[in-house]
Structure formats: structure tokens, C-alpha cells
Amino acid sequence: MSKRILAVGVVTALTLLWSGTTQAVQSAEQKCQSGKDKEAGKYAFCRLKAEAKLVRTGDTGKYGLDILNCETKFADRWTKLETVKNASCLDAPLTQAEFKTVIDEQTGNIATALGGGGLVWCGNGIKDGNDSCDGSDLGGKSCTSFGFASGILACTPSCSFDTAGCNPVVCGNGLIDAGEECDQDNLNGQTCVGLGFATGTLTCGAGCLFNKSGCYTDRFVDNPDGTITDNQTGLMWEKKAALDNFPVSCTSTGVCPDPHDADNTYTWTDNTDPTSNPTGTAYTVFLAQLNAGVGFAGHTDWRLPTLAELQGLVDYTDTSSPVVNAAFDTGCTGSCTVTTCSCTASTRHWSSSDVVSATLRAWFVDFGQGFVDNDSKDTDYSVRAVRP
């Protein structure tokens, strides 16, 4: 045997011996890693092979079956590698599904590019193609874009959003978080008027959204029973009718059988003795009529309004007399009723507020011009009832 042949034989033997020794000492971690490398490659090849077949045949049904077959084999083989006795895989806690997502994206990227759609480079720091994000380029998105209250939005290596650092919305913490209109008593400075309503009370409802049930398009609502509801104050007002501008001093119910006649006038007190007691016809005739029996409109708690309540009916933007909200001056004639019209005499109307420093005098509102003054309580003036 020649020396050359012998030398080759020795080298070959040493090589085989070294290779066998290397394989023998290969760790469980290495076996798992190398096995998964192979399976990842096989899965990528299987998918691209299916893409190639689709290009040739155009058979989408067969393409779907081929992809499913690729996925099934990949999942099975990956699971086997992780369940081999004494195997220890270094990629934990990453899952097969996460690796599959990356491979799917990349093989899909290649297939799209080969079809003329261009390559998408996830990892180039620029949100392009099918990227949801890339590195620090979040495409202008933030945690609030996904309904969270705050926090730090991140981008995964596969260019998808990571919301793990986002803070959830907490309805009930008193703070206006993303997706909330309000929180408890915090209305973010909003009111019914700010939302386009005429008046009302805005509250915070379920889910930290505005409760607009207390908001009203119209402040005053004309009810079908001869009353007007003030949605701002919650008061209910008596309507007046049959205005012919001939005042009648109502000394008794016989003289004024209809308490709603806008021409009726009454006294605050009789003043037979120096007193501030409500003994005038406004109380003994007018209110007595309204509250008798079952009462007017089903209520027996009618009263004279305070000065502030009565003045609240004045409309200082009204350029014609009476200067009162339109709800109290609609369709008024000398023969209409409280269910067909609403009247206000352009006269002085008693309030229930007397003058503290002069108890024989009380305050009134003049609806002819809208001014406020006081007079002796035994003077005949118009009245309008309110409740509660």
C-alpha cells in the first residue's frame, strides 16, 4: 500500500472519528434548535411551493389544501421536537404559532413581490406595505387609538402592534379617559346648552357617556291640560286665556268665575288692618278656586310665584308687549281657552315676595315693559299661579 493511500485512509478515519464524536456530544438544546431550523425551512419551502403551483394552475381550492397540509405538518413536527425526551428548547416561551406568523408574513411577502407587488421590509424602521408598524414608526398610532386610556404602544419584531404597555380605560375613576365623555361628576366642562339643547341638566351615565335625558330642546313646554312646564326650574305654570284687555277686579268667585281669565285682577291683602298677611283676593278667591276639590290640572298645591320665579318668565329680547316667553303669549284672543291659547296681560303681576322693610308692600313684575317694582298690597294687579 502506498504512503499516499495510507495517509488518505488515516485522514478519513480521523475525520469520521471527529464527526462521530461531535454528534455524540451534541446537546439536547442543539438538537432542538437544529431540528426547528430544518422544520422552519421545510415549512417556508412548502408554502412557497404552494404559491408556485397556484401561479401555474390558478387553482385556489388546491392552493388552500396545500397550505393546510403545510401548516399541519409544521405543527406536528414542531410539537414532536418539543416533546422529545430530555429535549430543552432555547426559544421558550415563544410558541410555534408565533414562528408560523413570521414565516407566513415572509413567504407571503416573497409571493407578493414575485407577482409584481414589491417587497415589504419589516425591520427597516419604516412602516410600509403590510406593516402595522416598524420599530419606532407607529404610523401615528398610540394606546388611545385602540381604546386604552394611556400608556406606551410598542411594535413587535414582526411589525405588529404590542399593547402590553397600554393602560385600560377605568370608568368611575373621575378622570376623562380615552373613549369617555365624562366620569362621575366630571363632565369635562360640558352642559346641555353646549350640546345644542336650550336648557336642562346634563349628567354622566352608564359607560361614562353623557346622559342627555335631562336636556331639553325647549325650556317651556305647553302641556295639553292648561299648564306650562319649565324644564329649567322644574316648575309648572298656570296658563291664562280670554284676554280682551278689560280688567276686572275679582272681589268674589261670582264676579270672576274663570280664574284663568287674563283680565282678572286681585289684591295681595285687604289691609283693613295694617298687616302683611295674605288675606287679599289673590289668596281668598284666585288660589282658593284653583285648589278646590281635585284642584286645577289634578293639583291642589298652586301658589303665587316668588319675585325671582315670576321675573324668570320675562323675555328681555322681546321687542313687543308683553315681554314674555312665547310659550305664554301664543294664539291669544278674547274668547280662547287655556287648552287652545296662552295669554299674558301687559300689566303688573303680583309675586308672593313682600318688601322686608315695608311689610304692607309686595313686589310685582310689569310684563308690559319687564321692570320690577313694589306697591301697596291692597292694589289690584294680575296674578299667575305656579307649583310646586
C-alpha positions in Angstrom: 0.0 0.0 0.0 1.4 3.4 -0.9 2.1 6.0 1.6 -0.4 8.3 -0.1 -3.2 5.8 0.2 -2.3 5.2 3.8 -2.3 8.9 4.6 -5.7 9.4 3.0 -7.0 6.5 5.0 -5.8 7.9 8.2 -7.3 11.3 7.5 -10.6 9.8 6.5 -10.6 7.7 9.7 -9.8 10.7 11.8 -12.5 12.8 10.1 -15.1 10.1 10.7 -13.9 9.7 14.3 -14.1 13.5 14.9 -17.6 13.7 13.3 -18.9 10.9 15.3 -17.5 12.4 18.5 -19.2 15.8 17.7 -22.5 14.1 17.1 -22.2 12.1 20.2 -21.7 15.2 22.4 -24.4 17.3 20.7 -26.6 18.7 23.4 -30.3 18.4 23.7 -30.6 22.2 23.2 -28.6 21.9 19.9 -30.8 19.0 18.7 -33.9 21.1 19.3 -32.5 24.2 17.7 -31.2 22.4 14.6 -34.4 20.4 14.3 -36.5 23.5 14.4 -34.3 25.3 11.9 -35.0 22.4 9.5 -38.7 22.4 10.1 -38.9 26.2 9.7 -37.1 25.9 6.4 -39.4 23.0 5.3 -42.5 25.0 6.2 -41.3 28.0 4.3 -40.4 25.9 1.3 -43.8 24.1 1.4 -45.6 27.4 1.4 -43.6 28.8 -1.5 -44.1 25.6 -3.4 -47.8 26.0 -3.0 -47.6 29.6 -4.2 -45.7 28.4 -7.3 -48.4 25.8 -8.0 -51.1 28.5 -7.7 -49.3 30.7 -10.2 -49.1 27.8 -12.7 -52.6 26.4 -12.2 -54.7 29.2 -10.8 -56.5 26.5 -8.7 -57.3 28.3 -5.4 -59.1 25.3 -4.0 -56.0 23.1 -4.3 -53.9 26.0 -3.0 -55.9 26.1 0.2 -55.5 22.4 0.7 -51.7 22.6 0.1 -51.3 25.4 2.6 -53.4 23.5 5.2 -51.1 20.4 4.6 -48.0 22.6 5.1 -49.4 24.0 8.4 -50.4 20.6 9.7 -47.0 19.1 9.1 -45.2 22.1 10.6 -47.3 22.0 13.8 -46.9 18.2 14.2 -43.2 18.2 13.7 -42.6 21.2 15.9 -44.6 19.6 18.7 -42.5 16.4 18.4 -39.3 18.3 18.7 -40.5 19.9 21.9 -41.7 16.6 23.4 -38.6 14.5 22.8 -37.2 13.0 26.0 -34.7 15.3 27.7 -35.2 18.0 25.0 -34.6 21.6 26.1 -35.5 24.2 23.5 -34.0 27.6 23.9 -36.7 29.5 22.1 -39.2 29.3 25.0 -41.5 31.0 25.8 -42.1 31.7 22.1 -44.7 29.4 20.5 -45.0 27.5 17.2 -47.8 29.9 16.3 -45.5 32.9 16.7 -42.9 31.4 14.4 -45.6 30.4 12.0 -46.8 34.0 11.8 -43.3 35.3 11.0 -42.8 32.7 8.3 -46.3 33.3 6.8 -45.5 37.0 6.6 -42.2 36.5 4.9 -43.3 33.9 2.4 -46.4 36.0 1.7 -44.1 38.9 1.2 -42.0 37.0 -1.3 -45.0 35.7 -3.2 -46.4 39.2 -3.4 -43.1 40.7 -4.6 -42.7 38.0 -7.3 -46.2 38.8 -8.5 -45.1 42.4 -9.0 -46.3 43.8 -5.7 -42.9 44.8 -4.4 -41.1 43.7 -1.2 -42.1 44.7 2.3 -39.2 45.1 4.6 -40.4 44.5 8.2 -37.5 45.7 10.3 -36.3 48.6 8.2 -37.7 51.1 10.7 -40.3 52.4 8.2 -44.0 51.4 8.2 -44.5 50.2 4.7 -46.5 47.6 2.8 -48.5 45.4 5.1 -46.6 46.6 8.2 -48.9 47.7 11.1 -45.7 49.4 12.4 -42.0 49.1 12.2 -39.6 49.8 15.0 -40.4 53.3 16.4 -42.6 54.1 13.4 -46.1 53.5 14.8 -47.9 55.3 11.9 -49.2 57.9 14.2 -51.0 55.4 16.4 -51.0 55.4 20.2 -52.6 53.5 23.0 -55.7 55.7 22.8 -56.1 54.7 19.1 -57.0 51.2 20.4 -59.4 52.4 23.1 -56.9 52.4 26.0 -56.7 55.3 28.4 -52.9 55.9 28.2 -49.6 54.1 28.2 -46.8 53.2 25.8 -47.6 51.5 22.5 -44.8 49.3 21.0 -44.1 47.4 17.8 -43.2 43.7 17.8 -40.3 42.3 15.7 -42.9 41.0 13.2 -44.2 44.6 12.7 -47.5 44.3 14.6 -48.7 46.4 17.5 -47.9 45.4 21.1 -50.4 46.9 23.5 -49.0 45.3 26.6 -47.8 48.6 27.9 -51.2 50.3 27.4 -53.4 51.2 30.4 -57.1 50.2 30.2 -59.9 52.8 30.5 -61.4 52.9 34.0 -64.9 54.3 34.1 -65.6 55.6 37.6 -62.2 57.0 38.5 -63.3 60.6 38.0 -60.9 61.1 35.1 -61.9 61.6 31.4 -60.1 58.7 29.8 -60.0 57.9 26.1 -63.4 56.8 24.8 -65.2 58.5 27.8 -67.4 61.6 27.5 -67.5 62.1 31.3 -66.7 60.3 34.5 -68.9 60.6 37.6 -69.3 64.4 38.3 -66.6 65.3 35.8 -68.5 66.5 32.7 -65.4 67.8 31.0 -66.9 71.3 31.2 -69.9 70.3 29.0 -73.6 71.3 29.5 -76.9 70.7 27.9 -76.6 74.1 26.2 -73.1 73.2 24.9 -74.6 70.1 23.3 -77.2 72.2 21.4 -80.1 72.0 23.8 -82.0 75.0 25.1 -81.7 74.1 28.8 -81.6 71.2 31.2 -79.3 69.3 33.4 -76.6 67.1 31.9 -75.3 64.1 33.9 -72.8 61.3 33.4 -74.5 58.0 32.6 -73.5 54.3 32.1 -70.2 53.6 30.4 -69.1 57.2 31.2 -71.2 58.6 28.4 -73.4 61.7 28.6 -76.9 61.2 30.0 -79.0 63.7 28.0 -82.4 62.7 29.3 -82.4 65.9 31.4 -81.7 68.1 28.5 -84.5 69.9 26.6 -84.8 71.5 23.2 -87.3 73.9 24.6 -87.3 75.4 28.1 -91.0 75.9 28.3 -93.4 73.1 27.2 -97.1 73.8 26.7 -99.0 70.9 28.2 -102.5 69.8 27.0 -104.0 70.4 30.4 -103.8 74.1 30.6 -100.3 74.2 32.2 -96.8 75.0 31.1 -93.7 73.1 32.4 -90.4 74.9 32.8 -87.7 72.3 32.1 -85.1 74.6 33.6 -86.6 75.1 37.0 -89.0 72.1 37.1 -91.9 74.5 37.9 -95.4 74.1 36.4 -97.2 77.3 35.5 -100.9 78.0 35.1 -101.8 79.3 31.6 -104.0 82.3 31.1 -106.7 82.8 28.4 -109.6 85.0 27.1 -107.6 88.3 27.1 -109.8 91.2 25.9 -107.9 93.9 27.8 -110.8 94.9 30.0 -109.5 94.4 33.6 -112.0 93.0 36.2 -111.4 93.4 39.9 -112.2 89.9 41.3 -113.9 90.5 44.7 -115.5 87.0 44.6 -115.9 83.9 42.5 -119.2 85.2 41.4 -117.5 88.2 39.8 -114.7 86.1 38.3 -115.9 82.5 37.8 -112.9 81.7 35.5 -109.6 82.0 37.4 -107.7 81.7 34.1 -109.1 84.8 32.6 -106.0 87.0 31.8 -108.0 90.2 32.5 -108.7 89.3 36.2 -107.0 91.4 38.9 -106.6 90.7 42.6 -105.3 92.2 45.8 -102.4 90.7 47.9 -104.0 91.7 51.2 -107.2 93.5 52.3 -105.3 95.9 54.5 -108.3 96.5 56.7 -105.8 96.4 59.5 -102.1 97.3 59.0 -100.9 93.7 58.2 -98.7 91.8 55.8 -100.9 88.7 56.0 -102.0 87.2 52.6 -105.7 88.0 53.1 -106.3 89.5 49.7 -108.4 88.1 46.9 -105.3 86.7 45.2 -105.4 84.1 48.0 -109.0 84.0 49.1 -110.5 83.9 45.7 -108.0 83.0 43.0 -105.9 80.3 44.7 -109.0 79.0 46.5 -110.6 78.4 43.1 -107.5 76.6 41.7 -107.0 74.3 44.7 -110.7 73.5 45.4 -111.8 69.9 45.0 -109.4 67.8 42.9 -107.6 71.0 42.0 -106.6 72.5 38.7 -104.9 70.0 36.3 -105.1 67.5 39.1 -103.0 69.5 41.6 -104.1 71.3 44.8 -100.7 73.0 45.6 -100.9 76.1 43.4 -99.4 79.2 44.8 -98.2 82.7 43.8 -94.6 82.7 42.4 -91.7 84.4 44.2 -90.3 87.5 42.6 -87.3 85.6 41.1 -89.6 82.9 39.7 -92.0 85.4 38.1 -89.2 87.5 36.6 -87.8 84.3 35.1 -90.7 84.4 32.6 -89.7 87.8 31.2 -88.1 87.7 27.7 -85.9 90.9 27.5 -85.2 90.2 23.9 -88.9 90.5 23.0 -89.4 93.9 21.4 -93.2 93.8 21.6 -95.5 93.8 24.6 -96.0 91.6 26.6 -92.2 91.0 27.1 -92.6 87.3 28.0 -91.5 83.9 26.6 -93.5 82.9 23.6 -95.0 79.9 25.5 -97.0 82.5 27.5 -98.1 84.6 24.5 -99.5 82.3 21.8 -102.7 82.5 19.8 -104.3 84.8 22.4 -107.8 86.2 21.7 -110.7 87.3 23.8 -112.5 84.0 23.5 -109.7 81.4 23.7 -109.3 78.9 26.5 -106.2 77.6 28.3 -106.2 74.5 26.1 -106.3 76.5 22.9 -104.1 79.5 23.6 -101.7 81.1 26.1 -102.1 84.7 27.2 -100.3 87.3 29.3 -101.7 90.7 30.0 -99.3 93.6 29.6 -99.9 94.5 33.2 -98.3 94.3 36.6 -98.4 90.8 38.2 -98.1 90.1 41.9 -95.4 87.9 43.3 -95.5 86.3 46.7 -92.5 88.3 47.8 -93.2 91.2 50.1 -90.9 94.1 50.9 -88.9 93.2 54.0 -88.5 96.8 55.1 -92.2 97.7 54.4 -94.4 94.7 55.0 -97.5 96.4 53.7 -95.9 96.4 50.2 -95.1 93.5 47.9 -93.0 93.1 44.7 -94.5 92.9 41.2 -93.3 92.3 37.7 -94.6 94.5 34.9 -95.0 92.4 31.7 -95.6 95.5 29.6 -92.0 96.6 29.9 -90.3 93.9 32.0 -89.4 96.0 35.0 -89.7 95.1 38.7 -91.1 97.3 41.5 -93.3 97.2 44.6 -96.6 98.6 45.6 -99.2 98.6 48.4 -100.7 95.1 48.8 -104.3 96.3 48.6 -103.8 97.3 44.9 -105.5 95.2 42.2 -103.0 93.5 39.9 -102.9 90.5 37.7 -101.8 87.1 39.0 -100.5 83.8 37.7 -100.2 80.6 39.7 -97.3 78.2 39.9 -96.5 74.9 41.5 -94.9 73.2 43.4 
